[in-house]
Amino acid sequence: MIPKIIHQTAYANKDEWHPIWKYCQQSVLNHFKNFEYKFWNDNDLDNFVKDKYPQIYEKYKNFPGHIFQLDCVRYLLYITLEEFILIWMSIVMTNFMMN
């Protein structure tokens, strides 16, 4: 059985979120009420890489931009949490669903 867990990565401070992100989060929570919800902020992601992948942590911290770190850690989450099926929702997909 596949665990029913939704993983989200975003800034901890919701004041920094684009308004559509709040809508997306609430929409997912409303539609998947019987799922566990795991929120990963930047500190959580940083600690995850440091603990699980110490051999690449220094390179991870020195990527030229934050988006590179996010792309890397999403992949690492995917291969680490292999018992999960991860579905990536993007703002484009949510925008499509809203129209």
Secondary structure, 3 states (H helix, E strand, C coil): CCCCEEEEECCCCHHHCCHHHHHHHHHHHHHCCCCEEEEECHHHHHHHHHHHCCCCHHHHHCCCCHHHHHHHHHHHHHHHCCCCCCCCCCHHHHHHHHC
